[in-house]
Amino acid sequence: MDRAMTTVGGNPYAGEVTLVIDGRPHVLRLTLGALAELEAGMQAGSLMDLVERFENARFSTRDVLALIVAGLRGGGWQGRAEDLMQAEIEGGPMAASRAAARLLSLAFAMPETAE
């Protein structure tokens, strides 16, 4: 399993994903507040448009970063998107993209399908 996507400290049944940033695991979760902040910060469209972009593999790096920041915020992180510009994400952009997609999947999954 990709170490950047392990669930150590992250509970998929609670919508949590763990991402290793600068050598430290961070628990990401899309809480209602994090989703509202994400939607408010989106330049166009809705959360369903964002979900559709991920489902059709048409997402941008801006989408990935916005989801990672929202997930970090939902997990209690107090930083800003700018703080991640120089951060080292274990597994690189692919791990970040998988974490973002997993966050969306878990946020909108029925509890019994959140595996």
PEZI-V129104 format. One record per residue. N is the residue number from 0. PHI is phi in radians with two decimals (NA if undefined). Layout:
BEGIN
N_PHI + N_PHI
END
This chain:
BEGIN
0_NA + 1_-1.10 + 2_-1.03 + 3_-1.20 + 4_-2.00 + 5_-1.15 + 6_-1.81 + 7_-1.07 + 8_1.40 + 9_-2.04 + 10_-1.85 + 11_-1.08 + 12_-1.27 + 13_-1.79 + 14_1.35 + 15_-1.70 + 16_-2.28 + 17_-1.84 + 18_-2.25 + 19_-1.57 + 20_-2.16 + 21_0.89 + 22_1.41 + 23_-2.06 + 24_-1.27 + 25_-2.16 + 26_-1.54 + 27_-1.90 + 28_-2.69 + 29_-1.64 + 30_-1.29 + 31_-1.04 + 32_-1.11 + 33_-1.14 + 34_-1.14 + 35_-1.13 + 36_-1.14 + 37_-1.07 + 38_-1.11 + 39_-1.12 + 40_-1.49 + 41_-1.23 + 42_-1.37 + 43_-2.72 + 44_1.47 + 45_-2.15 + 46_-1.09 + 47_-1.16 + 48_-1.11 + 49_-1.13 + 50_-1.03 + 51_-1.08 + 52_-1.07 + 53_-1.21 + 54_-1.08 + 55_-1.75 + 56_0.91 + 57_-2.04 + 58_-1.40 + 59_-1.87 + 60_-1.11 + 61_-1.10 + 62_-1.07 + 63_-1.07 + 64_-1.08 + 65_-1.07 + 66_-1.19 + 67_-1.09 + 68_-1.09 + 69_-1.06 + 70_-1.12 + 71_-1.09 + 72_-1.05 + 73_-1.09 + 74_-1.56 + 75_1.80 + 76_-1.17 + 77_-1.88 + 78_-1.41 + 79_-2.19 + 80_-0.96 + 81_-1.05 + 82_-1.16 + 83_-1.61 + 84_-1.05 + 85_-1.89 + 86_-1.28 + 87_-1.72 + 88_-1.68 + 89_-1.08 + 90_1.66 + 91_1.21 + 92_-1.05 + 93_-1.17 + 94_-1.15 + 95_-1.11 + 96_-1.12 + 97_-1.12 + 98_-1.12 + 99_-1.09 + 100_-1.11 + 101_-1.14 + 102_-1.02 + 103_-1.07 + 104_-1.04 + 105_-1.20 + 106_-1.16 + 107_-1.94 + 108_-1.51 + 109_-1.23 + 110_-0.89 + 111_-1.29 + 112_-1.86 + 113_-1.47 + 114_-1.58
END
